[in-house]
Amino acid sequence: MAISPKLIAYLEEDIAGGDITTSAIVPKGKTSAVIVSKDDGIIAGLSEAKDIFNYCGADAEIKKADGSRVAKGDIVMEISGDSHAVLMAERTALNIIGRMSGIATKTARISAKIKRINPKCNVAGTRKTSPGFREYDKKAIFLGGGDPHRYNLSDAFLIKDNHLELCTIADAVAKAKAYSVYKLVEIEVENTADALAAAAAGADIIMFDNMTPDMIKRTIAALSEKYLGKGITIEVSGGIREENLGDYVIPGVDRISMGELTHSVKNFDVSLDVKPALKTVNIVKTVKI
């Protein structure tokens, strides 16, 4: 399978002028290395890292599956090949594993907290991703057990507050459905009246944006009288963090979308350790005369 042009671009950003340190001081020759987890969590990005090493001319064997749980000290990949190839690919590969594993680990932790309260509720990502890295940010959310949500603006309609400054809720939903009958129509609302209007207009998904838990409960109660149970998905978003997550896992909420899955994630710590080369030692015998 060919390597993604995006991965090549990430690598070229790092090796634009060549690896002058390795070229100057490290002799060419076969070496081996391992990538070791320094954290507990969900590992991700290994398949992308393998592609990076292969592209540079090194062999890589994945020892833990992407999306699996690992512990501190686990070897997640073994690498062999020319020393220059291994060292050239090192940082790009580790950056990808570190970010994707951080996202997957956070997603898995948050998903578990939600499922303990409501097994039917899911955590979802947003488009608040790192520029140029969205494909892999979203993949990491999926590997962590979350819903990636929209990959781009064409995946589904999402009618937001700025759209509604220019047209009504009813008009916006009608125009979206006329534009494409194959795409879901989601609409962002900030109060009960707008939620009822969105449901009446035929929205497939209603996102409660920046509503307090009490407002969410009241709005779900109002919708339940006429609309819920008829295929409408309820999503909540805005101001939701891991610390206050439990306040938003409310009966009737189908998914919770959180920007912090990707916009402020803690990097997962991994390291590449090269096995030391055998050094030749000259032994000089002292002869007594």
C-alpha positions, 0 to 999 in steps of 0.5 A: 500500500502506498504511503499517504502524501500527507505523511510524506509532507510531515516527514519532509517538513522535518528533513527538508535540508537533510539530517545533518547531525546523523550524516556527520557523525553516524556511520551507515550500517544496519541498526535496530530500535524499539518504540516504547510506551512511557504512559498507560493508555490507548495506542494509536498512529502505529500504522502511520509510523510504520509507513514513515519508517518504510518510506525512509527505507527501514523495516518496522513491525507493529507489536501492539494493535492501534486502538489497543490498551498499553502500559508504561514500558510496553514495546509497541514497535520494533524497527530495523534497517540502516541507521540513517533511515531509522534516525531520519524517520524517528521524530515524525513517527513519534510525533504522530504516535504521541498526538494520536495516542493522546487523543485516543486515550482521552477519548476512551477515558471520557467515553468510559465516564459517559457510558457508566452513566448512560450506555446509549450516549456517545462522545463525539469530536468536532472540527477543532483539529490541528490544521493538516492533521484532521484525518488522523485526529479523527481516526484517533477519536474513532480508535478511542471509541468516539464518534469522529463527527463531520470530517469536513463541511460536505459531510452533513449540513450543520446550521449554526448561529451565523447562518441563522443571522441570515435566514430563519430556522424553518427556511434553513432546514427546508433549503438544506433538505432541498439541496440534498436528500442524502445528507443529514441536517443538523441545527444548532440552537441555544434555547427551547423555542429554537429547539422546538422550531428546529424539530418542527422544521424536520431537522435530523439532529438538534445540537444544544449549544452552550445550554446549562444542564437545567436548560437541557433538561427543560428543552428535552422535556418540551421536545419529548411531548411531541418530537422525541422518539421520532428519529431526532438525535439530540447532541449537546456541546459548548463549555463541556469539559472532562471535569463537568462532563457528568452534568451533561450526561442527561437522559435524552442526550444521544451524544456529547461533542467536545472540542477538547478531544483534539484542541487541547490534548496532552501528548502521549509519551513514547520514545525510540531507543536505538540498540547500541552498536558493538564497539571494538575494543583494542586489548594491549597486553603488557609484557614484562621483560 
